[in-house]
Amino acid sequence: EYPFNIVEHEYFVDFIKSLRPTFPIKSRITVRKDILNMFLEEKKKMYEYFKTLSCRFCTTMDMWTSNQNKCYMCITVHWIDDNWCMQKRIIKFMHVEGHHSGNNLCKVFYDSVLDWNLDRKLLALTLDNASANDVCARGLVQKLNKIQPLICDGAFFHVRCLNHIFNLVAQDGLKQISSSISNIRNTVWIVKNSPLQWEEFMKCASECDGLDITCGLSLDVPTRWNSTFLMLKQAIHYRLAFNRLFLRHRHKYLKCAPTDDDWTMAKSLCTCLKRFYDATLIFSGSSYPTANLFFTKFCQIKMAVEDWCHSSNTVIATMGKSMKPKYDKYWEKSNMALSVACFLDPRFKRTLLEYYADKVYGESAPKHMADFMAIINKLFDTYASSQPTSKIPAATDVQNNPLVTKEYDGESDDELDADVLQYLRASTAPGIGTKSELEVYMDQPLLEWDIKDKSPFNILHWWSLKQHELPILSRLARDVLAIQVSTVASESAFSAGGRVIDPFRSRLDPEIVQALICTKDWTAASRKGNIQL
């Protein structure tokens, strides 16, 4: 994130010479060449490492425009490694020329995964909700299916960014209630935009017993719904300080001082928006699995929006009715794989799905559950067909079990005929005398987990312990739990991109930009011990 010519700065050179006078100082041109060589070397290591993994990869993709007025595409791959740890790497940070049509984005993404030899290992792609991205996803499914069929023919491939959905829905709701919080917004604006008023406000806050004055106070931004939530939350926190300020300077705030009804409305709106805010925070993580939590949060907010539509408070009802059409639209388009991830959470399984199906669908819940279980069975059969043994006996200790003999050493005469072995194996085929892994998993009681326990449930650790007992389902869980619910992983790369291509480095060409962003991402992960190449 530093300019290459830093190596030519007078004081930097003096610093290096103070450490080692004979150290050969490199030029900015040499530094650029070294970085490109490092990029190619690290890329080769990552390429070889990807070849050793048997899991499928999930991807996120997003677009960004730099201050050079150039558009860059960031592609990030996500997977769960052999140690059952969540991993992510940026594989492309490239300049995209031409129109950002769905077909053009499809071609660029497809060429990128081909370059990394990941075209036969993809499971899902998470995108925001632009119409061009819908076209891109459909085109990719067609292209990838021609090489090797995707899981369930690509039914799970396109995942819509949940945080982007929340943003669109919340924005629709806030448009309807903007006037209801205008007094609080105007008051905050007056306090924040006058140093004198800010000093008076902080003095009033310090005089309020037990009031934490380090929480801060911010004004909302029209394009960011979460800023409105934070503004209301912080204003409510400082309500006593505002009341004290109004008493001292009544004439300044006569027209905009919030009434008791305004504060009551702010609390109600804050409670509603908090559901979106908390869910957004959860799904903004990319270093831990979130796919298993998607269905629960998505259903909770859908039910909340329904309740708001029937609220006795007309403002809340107006907000809910404005949110409902768009939320229902994305509810119908939600990716089924994220419901599968909830099913693969041992704390929930089918029970939680049935609970929310009853709440959301009512009398048609049994039909929706039947359709869901059909998808589960199809997905399980797909993974089972790629593994020779679909029946796994209960885990036993071979060393302590007298009924288990050693492997055939080639000297015994009682070796069974191949036909006999085939007949014995056929007698234990699915449905004849044993349960499938899927049935065993569903028959097991739900895992009890104390929600008051401060240590979060580690679903990856749980499945890592089930690899021998449920090998097919554990492979399925390893792939599905790597699906990203949001595109935050790719968006966060643009923050680094903004620091790399700052106003003082606006002449960097796309080749070196990609080398800087990707190499930094890979080496940072190696230093954290996330991967051993």
Secondary structure per residue as TSV (DSSP state, phi and psi in degrees):
chain	resnum	aa	ss	phi	psi
A	1	E	-	360.0	9.3
A	2	Y	-	-106.3	150.7
A	3	P	-	-66.1	148.9
A	4	F	G	-62.2	-32.6
A	5	N	G	-75.1	6.1
A	6	I	G	-61.3	-29.0
A	7	V	G	-70.0	-12.0
A	8	E	G	-104.3	-1.1
A	9	H	-	-67.9	140.4
A	10	E	H	-57.8	-47.3
A	11	Y	H	-75.7	-28.6
A	12	F	H	-67.0	-41.9
A	13	V	H	-62.2	-41.9
A	14	D	H	-63.1	-38.4
A	15	F	H	-64.6	-45.8
A	16	I	H	-62.3	-42.9
A	17	K	H	-66.7	-28.4
A	18	S	H	-70.4	-26.2
A	19	L	H	-81.8	-43.3
A	20	R	-	-152.2	99.9
A	21	P	T	-57.6	-29.5
A	22	T	T	-90.9	3.0
A	23	F	-	-66.6	127.9
A	24	P	-	-74.4	118.9
A	25	I	-	-76.2	130.1
A	26	K	-	-92.9	155.8
A	27	S	-	-87.7	167.3
A	28	R	H	-64.4	-30.6
A	29	I	H	-68.2	-40.9
A	30	T	H	-65.8	-39.8
A	31	V	H	-61.4	-42.0
A	32	R	H	-60.8	-44.3
A	33	K	H	-63.6	-40.6
A	34	D	H	-63.0	-40.1
A	35	I	H	-66.5	-42.1
A	36	L	H	-63.0	-40.8
A	37	N	H	-65.0	-39.9
A	38	M	H	-63.6	-40.5
A	39	F	H	-59.4	-47.2
A	40	L	H	-66.0	-38.0
A	41	E	H	-66.3	-45.3
A	42	E	H	-67.5	-35.4
A	43	K	H	-63.8	-40.5
A	44	K	H	-63.0	-40.0
A	45	K	H	-63.7	-45.0
A	46	M	H	-64.0	-40.3
A	47	Y	H	-59.7	-46.6
A	48	E	H	-67.1	-35.2
A	49	Y	H	-66.6	-41.9
A	50	F	H	-59.9	-33.2
A	51	K	H	-66.6	-23.6
A	52	T	H	-83.7	-11.8
A	53	L	-	-88.5	136.9
A	54	S	-	-97.5	-5.3
A	55	C	S	-82.9	170.7
A	56	R	-	-93.7	159.5
A	57	F	E	-111.7	142.1
A	58	C	E	-109.4	151.1
A	59	T	E	-131.8	154.9
A	60	T	E	-127.9	147.0
A	61	M	E	-141.3	139.7
A	62	D	E	-152.7	162.2
A	63	M	E	-114.3	151.1
A	64	W	E	-148.3	141.5
A	65	T	E	-108.1	122.8
A	66	S	-	-83.9	175.2
A	67	N	T	-72.3	-4.5
A	68	Q	T	-82.2	-3.3
A	69	N	S	65.2	33.0
A	70	K	-	-113.1	142.9
A	71	C	E	-97.2	130.8
A	72	Y	E	-117.0	142.1
A	73	M	E	-105.7	130.4
A	74	C	E	-111.1	124.9
A	75	I	E	-116.3	123.1
A	76	T	E	-118.6	133.2
A	77	V	E	-103.1	144.9
A	78	H	E	-128.7	139.2
A	79	W	E	-157.9	167.0
A	80	I	E	-109.9	119.6
A	81	D	-	-77.6	-177.5
A	82	D	T	-65.7	-19.2
A	83	N	T	-93.9	10.2
A	84	W	S	60.8	45.3
A	85	C	-	-116.5	140.3
A	86	M	E	-71.4	131.6
A	87	Q	E	-129.4	151.9
A	88	K	E	-149.5	143.3
A	89	R	E	-143.5	142.5
A	90	I	E	-80.5	121.5
A	91	I	E	-104.2	-19.6
A	92	K	E	-145.2	135.4
A	93	F	E	-140.1	81.7
A	94	M	E	-121.5	152.5
A	95	H	E	-77.3	128.8
A	96	V	-	-107.3	117.2
A	97	E	-	-91.1	159.4
A	98	G	S	81.0	-169.3
A	99	H	-	-69.5	146.0
A	100	H	-	-91.4	52.2
A	101	S	-	-76.5	162.6
A	102	G	H	-59.5	-39.0
A	103	N	H	-68.1	-38.3
A	104	N	H	-68.5	-43.5
A	105	L	H	-62.4	-38.9
A	106	C	H	-60.2	-45.7
A	107	K	H	-63.9	-44.2
A	108	V	H	-64.8	-44.6
A	109	F	H	-64.5	-43.8
A	110	Y	H	-61.9	-44.8
A	111	D	H	-63.4	-33.3
A	112	S	H	-68.4	-45.3
A	113	V	H	-70.5	-29.8
A	114	L	H	-65.4	-39.8
A	115	D	H	-59.8	-32.3
A	116	W	T	-98.9	4.9
A	117	N	T	58.4	40.0
A	118	L	-	-110.0	5.1
A	119	D	T	-64.1	-25.3
A	120	R	T	-98.8	6.1
A	121	K	S	-122.5	12.6
A	122	L	E	-85.0	143.8
A	123	L	E	-115.6	-44.2
A	124	A	E	-149.8	155.3
A	125	L	E	-132.4	123.0
A	126	T	E	-100.3	125.8
A	127	L	E	-133.0	160.1
A	128	D	-	-79.4	179.5
A	129	N	S	-96.1	46.8
A	130	A	-	-87.2	147.9
A	131	S	H	-64.1	-33.8
A	132	A	H	-63.6	-33.3
A	133	N	H	-69.2	-32.2
A	134	D	H	-63.1	-44.0
A	135	V	H	-63.9	-41.8
A	136	C	H	-59.6	-46.6
A	137	A	H	-64.1	-42.9
A	138	R	H	-62.9	-41.5
A	139	G	H	-65.1	-38.1
A	140	L	H	-66.9	-39.0
A	141	V	H	-60.2	-43.5
A	142	Q	H	-64.2	-44.2
A	143	K	H	-66.5	-46.0
A	144	L	H	-69.8	-33.4
A	145	N	H	-66.1	-26.0
A	146	K	H	-71.9	-31.1
A	147	I	H	-77.7	-54.0
A	148	Q	S	-159.2	126.8
A	149	P	-	-53.6	133.3
A	150	L	-	-69.5	166.3
A	151	I	G	-58.8	124.5
A	152	C	G	53.1	39.4
A	153	D	G	57.2	27.7
A	154	G	G	88.6	13.2
A	155	A	T	-63.5	-25.6
A	156	F	T	-101.9	4.9
A	157	F	T	-71.3	-49.8
A	158	H	E	-88.0	114.7
A	159	V	E	-113.5	128.9
A	160	R	E	-90.1	135.9
A	161	C	-	-62.5	117.3
A	162	L	H	-68.2	-37.4
A	163	N	H	-63.5	-34.9
A	164	H	H	-69.6	-36.8
A	165	I	H	-62.6	-47.3
A	166	F	H	-58.5	-39.6
A	167	N	H	-62.9	-46.1
A	168	L	H	-64.6	-43.0
A	169	V	H	-67.0	-45.7
A	170	A	H	-64.7	-37.7
A	171	Q	H	-62.3	-40.9
A	172	D	H	-61.2	-39.9
A	173	G	H	-69.8	-40.1
A	174	L	H	-69.7	-26.1
A	175	K	H	-60.7	-30.1
A	176	Q	H	-84.6	-17.1
A	177	I	H	-118.6	10.5
A	178	S	G	-57.3	-40.4
A	179	S	G	-68.4	-23.4
A	180	S	G	-72.6	-19.8
A	181	I	G	-117.4	15.6
A	182	S	H	-62.9	-37.4
A	183	N	H	-64.0	-42.7
A	184	I	H	-66.1	-42.1
A	185	R	H	-62.8	-44.8
A	186	N	H	-64.6	-38.2
A	187	T	H	-65.5	-44.1
A	188	V	H	-62.4	-39.3
A	189	W	H	-61.3	-43.9
A	190	I	H	-62.4	-44.4
A	191	V	H	-66.7	-41.4
A	192	K	H	-75.7	-25.6
A	193	N	T	-100.2	10.9
A	194	S	-	-134.1	115.1
A	195	P	H	-56.2	-37.0
A	196	L	H	-66.8	-45.1
A	197	Q	H	-66.6	-33.9
A	198	W	H	-65.5	-40.7
A	199	E	H	-63.2	-41.8
A	200	E	H	-64.6	-40.1
A	201	F	H	-64.8	-45.7
A	202	M	H	-66.1	-31.9
A	203	K	H	-65.3	-42.9
A	204	C	H	-63.7	-39.3
A	205	A	H	-65.5	-39.5
A	206	S	H	-69.3	-21.7
A	207	E	T	-83.9	-10.5
A	208	C	S	-84.9	121.3
A	209	D	T	-63.1	131.7
A	210	G	T	74.6	9.0
A	211	L	-	-91.6	123.7
A	212	D	-	-76.6	115.5
A	213	I	T	-96.1	11.4
A	214	T	T	-98.5	2.7
A	215	C	S	-73.6	-23.3
A	216	G	-	83.4	165.8
A	217	L	-	-145.0	125.7
A	218	S	-	-128.2	153.0
A	219	L	-	-96.1	141.9
A	220	D	-	-76.3	160.4
A	221	V	B	-114.0	130.0
A	222	P	T	-56.1	-30.9
A	223	T	T	-88.1	-0.9
A	224	R	B	-127.4	106.7
A	225	W	H	-64.5	-35.1
A	226	N	H	-66.4	-23.4
A	227	S	H	-69.1	-31.2
A	228	T	H	-67.1	-41.5
A	229	F	H	-61.0	-45.7
A	230	L	H	-65.8	-38.4
A	231	M	H	-61.6	-46.3
A	232	L	H	-64.4	-42.8
A	233	K	H	-60.8	-45.2
A	234	Q	H	-70.6	-37.6
A	235	A	H	-65.0	-40.7
A	236	I	H	-62.9	-39.3
A	237	H	H	-59.3	-38.1
A	238	Y	T	-97.4	21.7
A	239	R	H	-57.4	-43.8
A	240	L	H	-62.3	-37.6
A	241	A	H	-67.7	-39.0
A	242	F	H	-63.1	-44.2
A	243	N	H	-60.7	-39.9
A	244	R	H	-67.6	-37.6
A	245	L	H	-65.0	-40.5
A	246	F	H	-64.2	-37.0
A	247	L	H	-65.1	-36.3
A	248	R	H	-80.5	-34.0
A	249	H	S	-129.0	56.0
A	250	R	T	-60.2	-36.4
A	251	H	T	-66.4	-29.9
A	252	K	T	-76.7	-27.3
A	253	Y	S	-115.5	19.4
A	254	L	T	-59.7	-38.9
A	255	K	T	-87.0	-19.4
A	256	C	T	-124.4	2.3
A	257	A	-	-61.7	124.4
A	258	P	-	-62.6	138.9
A	259	T	-	-86.6	175.9
A	260	D	H	-61.5	-36.7
A	261	D	H	-64.7	-37.3
A	262	D	H	-63.3	-42.3
A	263	W	H	-67.8	-38.5
A	264	T	H	-63.3	-42.3
A	265	M	H	-64.0	-40.6
A	266	A	H	-61.9	-41.0
A	267	K	H	-63.1	-42.7
A	268	S	H	-63.9	-45.4
A	269	L	H	-65.5	-38.0
A	270	C	H	-64.0	-39.6
A	271	T	H	-63.5	-40.5
A	272	C	H	-66.9	-49.1
A	273	L	H	-69.0	-21.8
A	274	K	H	-62.1	-31.6
A	275	R	H	-61.3	-44.5
A	276	F	H	-67.1	-41.5
A	277	Y	H	-64.8	-46.1
A	278	D	H	-63.6	-41.9
A	279	A	H	-64.6	-39.7
A	280	T	H	-62.3	-40.7
A	281	L	H	-62.5	-43.3
A	282	I	H	-62.6	-46.4
A	283	F	T	-85.0	6.0
A	284	S	T	-88.7	-4.5
A	285	G	-	-83.4	145.0
A	286	S	-	-129.4	0.6
A	287	S	S	-100.5	4.0
A	288	Y	S	-144.8	154.0
A	289	P	-	-70.0	137.6
A	290	T	-	-126.4	-9.8
A	291	A	H	-60.8	-34.2
A	292	N	H	-70.3	-17.6
A	293	L	H	-96.3	-10.8
A	294	F	H	-59.1	-52.5
A	295	F	H	-59.9	-41.3
A	296	T	H	-62.1	-50.5
A	297	K	H	-66.0	-39.5
A	298	F	H	-63.3	-41.4
A	299	C	H	-70.0	-41.7
A	300	Q	H	-59.8	-42.7
A	301	I	H	-72.0	-35.6
A	302	K	H	-61.0	-44.6
A	303	M	H	-65.7	-36.3
A	304	A	H	-65.4	-43.0
A	305	V	H	-61.0	-40.3
A	306	E	H	-60.7	-42.6
A	307	D	H	-65.5	-39.5
A	308	W	H	-63.1	-34.3
A	309	C	H	-62.2	-27.6
A	310	H	T	-106.7	18.6
A	311	S	-	-70.5	147.3
A	312	S	S	-72.1	-20.1
A	313	N	S	-79.9	116.4
A	314	T	H	-62.9	-33.8
A	315	V	H	-67.9	-45.1
A	316	I	H	-63.9	-40.7
A	317	A	H	-63.5	-41.3
A	318	T	H	-62.9	-42.9
A	319	M	H	-62.4	-45.7
A	320	G	H	-62.7	-41.9
A	321	K	H	-67.5	-29.1
A	322	S	H	-73.8	-34.2
A	323	M	H	-77.3	-33.6
A	324	K	H	-58.2	-48.6
A	325	P	H	-56.9	-45.6
A	326	K	H	-70.5	-37.2
A	327	Y	H	-66.1	-41.9
A	328	D	H	-62.9	-34.5
A	329	K	H	-60.6	-47.2
A	330	Y	H	-78.9	-21.4
A	331	W	H	-61.7	-42.9
A	332	E	H	-67.8	-27.4
A	333	K	H	-95.3	0.4
A	334	S	-	-61.8	144.9
A	335	N	-	-75.9	127.7
A	336	M	H	-64.5	-25.8
A	337	A	H	-61.5	-28.9
A	338	L	H	-73.1	-26.7
A	339	S	H	-72.6	-35.5
A	340	V	H	-62.4	-38.3
A	341	A	H	-62.5	-36.9
A	342	C	H	-65.7	-40.8
A	343	F	H	-61.5	-32.8
A	344	L	T	-83.4	1.3
A	345	D	S	-85.1	115.7
A	346	P	T	-63.1	-13.4
A	347	R	T	-81.6	-18.8
A	348	F	T	-115.4	-58.7
A	349	K	H	50.7	-142.1
A	350	R	H	-75.5	-25.5
A	351	T	H	-59.0	-47.1
A	352	L	H	-67.2	-36.8
A	353	L	H	-62.6	-41.2
A	354	E	H	-64.8	-39.1
A	355	Y	H	-61.0	-49.4
A	356	Y	H	-73.3	-29.9
A	357	A	H	-61.6	-41.7
A	358	D	H	-62.8	-40.8
A	359	K	H	-69.5	-39.3
A	360	V	H	-89.0	-43.9
A	361	Y	H	-100.4	-16.3
A	362	G	G	64.8	-123.0
A	363	E	G	-66.6	-25.3
A	364	S	G	-88.2	7.7
A	365	A	H	-58.1	-44.9
A	366	P	H	-56.9	-38.6
A	367	K	H	-65.4	-43.6
A	368	H	H	-65.2	-36.9
A	369	M	H	-68.0	-37.2
A	370	A	H	-64.1	-41.8
A	371	D	H	-64.2	-39.4
A	372	F	H	-65.5	-44.8
A	373	M	H	-65.7	-30.5
A	374	A	H	-64.3	-38.5
A	375	I	H	-68.2	-40.9
A	376	I	H	-59.7	-46.9
A	377	N	H	-63.7	-40.3
A	378	K	H	-64.7	-42.9
A	379	L	H	-65.1	-42.0
A	380	F	H	-64.1	-42.9
A	381	D	H	-62.8	-35.5
A	382	T	H	-62.7	-44.2
A	383	Y	H	-72.6	-35.6
A	384	A	H	-66.6	-34.8
A	385	S	H	-68.9	-20.4
A	386	S	T	-92.3	3.2
A	387	Q	S	-126.9	130.6
A	388	P	S	-61.2	-38.9
A	389	T	-	-105.8	121.0
A	390	S	-	-103.2	-9.0
A	391	K	-	-114.2	122.8
A	392	I	-	-117.2	118.9
A	393	P	-	-67.1	166.1
A	394	A	-	-60.1	145.7
A	395	A	-	-64.0	132.4
A	396	T	-	-133.7	158.5
A	397	D	-	-94.2	106.5
A	398	V	T	-62.2	-38.8
A	399	Q	T	-67.6	-32.9
A	400	N	T	-99.8	0.9
A	401	N	-	-99.4	113.2
A	402	P	T	-69.7	-14.4
A	403	L	T	-85.3	-8.1
A	404	V	-	-99.7	124.1
A	405	T	-	-99.5	169.5
A	406	K	-	-73.0	166.7
A	407	E	-	-63.6	151.2
A	408	Y	-	-61.8	128.1
A	409	D	-	-98.2	5.3
A	410	G	S	87.7	-2.2
A	411	E	-	-110.9	-15.0
A	412	S	-	-79.0	151.3
A	413	D	S	-100.1	-0.5
A	414	D	-	-99.9	30.2
A	415	E	-	-67.4	133.2
A	416	L	-	-75.7	147.8
A	417	D	-	-66.7	149.1
A	418	A	H	-61.2	-36.2
A	419	D	H	-65.3	-39.0
A	420	V	H	-64.7	-43.2
A	421	L	H	-61.8	-41.2
A	422	Q	H	-63.5	-39.3
A	423	Y	H	-65.8	-42.0
A	424	L	H	-64.5	-40.0
A	425	R	H	-68.4	-37.1
A	426	A	H	-64.8	-30.8
A	427	S	H	-70.1	-16.1
A	428	T	T	-109.8	23.9
A	429	A	S	-68.2	164.2
A	430	P	B	-54.3	131.0
A	431	G	T	87.9	-1.8
A	432	I	T	-99.9	-40.0
A	433	G	T	-155.5	-3.0
A	434	T	B	-132.5	163.2
A	435	K	-	-94.7	148.1
A	436	S	-	-73.0	164.5
A	437	E	H	-58.2	-38.1
A	438	L	H	-62.2	-42.3
A	439	E	H	-68.9	-38.9
A	440	V	H	-62.0	-43.8
A	441	Y	H	-62.4	-43.5
A	442	M	H	-72.3	-28.5
A	443	D	H	-75.5	-24.4
A	444	Q	S	-68.7	142.8
A	445	P	-	-64.8	155.2
A	446	L	-	-61.4	142.5
A	447	L	-	-71.3	123.9
A	448	E	-	-82.3	127.5
A	449	W	-	-137.6	121.4
A	450	D	-	-71.7	113.8
A	451	I	T	-67.2	-17.1
A	452	K	T	-81.6	-9.9
A	453	D	-	-66.6	128.1
A	454	K	S	-69.8	-27.6
A	455	S	S	-80.2	124.1
A	456	P	-	-68.3	153.0
A	457	F	-	-71.0	128.0
A	458	N	-	-99.4	94.1
A	459	I	H	-67.7	-30.4
A	460	L	H	-67.6	-39.3
A	461	H	H	-65.0	-39.6
A	462	W	H	-62.0	-45.4
A	463	W	H	-71.5	-29.1
A	464	S	H	-64.2	-30.8
A	465	L	T	-78.0	-13.4
A	466	K	T	-101.8	9.3
A	467	Q	T	-61.4	-36.8
A	468	H	T	-84.0	-34.1
A	469	E	T	-76.7	-40.0
A	470	L	S	-131.0	69.9
A	471	P	H	-65.5	-37.0
A	472	I	H	-70.5	-49.4
A	473	L	H	-64.4	-33.8
A	474	S	H	-67.5	-36.3
A	475	R	H	-65.1	-41.8
A	476	L	H	-62.7	-45.0
A	477	A	H	-64.2	-39.6
A	478	R	H	-59.8	-37.8
A	479	D	H	-79.1	-47.2
A	480	V	H	-67.0	-39.1
A	481	L	T	-70.5	-10.6
A	482	A	T	-84.6	-9.2
A	483	I	-	-63.1	134.9
A	484	Q	-	-92.5	132.9
A	485	V	S	-82.7	-20.8
A	486	S	S	-137.7	168.1
A	487	T	S	-96.2	19.2
A	488	V	H	-57.7	-36.0
A	489	A	H	-59.1	-42.0
A	490	S	H	-76.1	-36.9
A	491	E	H	-64.0	-36.0
A	492	S	H	-64.5	-25.8
A	493	A	H	-66.1	-27.0
A	494	F	H	-71.9	-24.7
A	495	S	H	-64.3	-43.8
A	496	A	H	-66.1	-37.6
A	497	G	H	-61.4	-37.4
A	498	G	H	-66.6	-28.5
A	499	R	H	-80.5	-32.4
A	500	V	H	-71.9	-48.1
A	501	I	T	-97.9	67.2
A	502	D	-	-87.0	175.6
A	503	P	T	-57.3	-21.3
A	504	F	T	-92.8	-3.2
A	505	R	S	-131.8	33.0
A	506	S	T	-73.0	-4.7
A	507	R	T	-97.6	4.8
A	508	L	-	-62.3	135.9
A	509	D	-	-84.5	156.7
A	510	P	H	-56.3	-31.0
A	511	E	H	-63.2	-47.1
A	512	I	H	-75.8	-28.1
A	513	V	H	-61.7	-47.0
A	514	Q	H	-62.2	-41.4
A	515	A	H	-62.5	-40.9
A	516	L	H	-67.4	-47.7
A	517	I	H	-67.1	-48.7
A	518	C	H	-68.7	-45.1
A	519	T	H	-64.1	-39.7
A	520	K	H	-62.2	-42.3
A	521	D	H	-62.8	-43.9
A	522	W	H	-70.1	-44.7
A	523	T	H	-69.3	-34.9
A	524	A	H	-62.7	-39.9
A	525	A	H	-66.7	-38.4
A	526	S	H	-65.4	-37.7
A	527	R	H	-69.0	-28.7
A	528	K	T	-77.7	-7.5
A	529	G	T	79.4	19.1
A	530	N	S	-75.5	-18.5
A	531	I	-	-153.6	140.8
A	532	Q	-	-116.2	111.7
A	533	L	-	-97.7	360.0
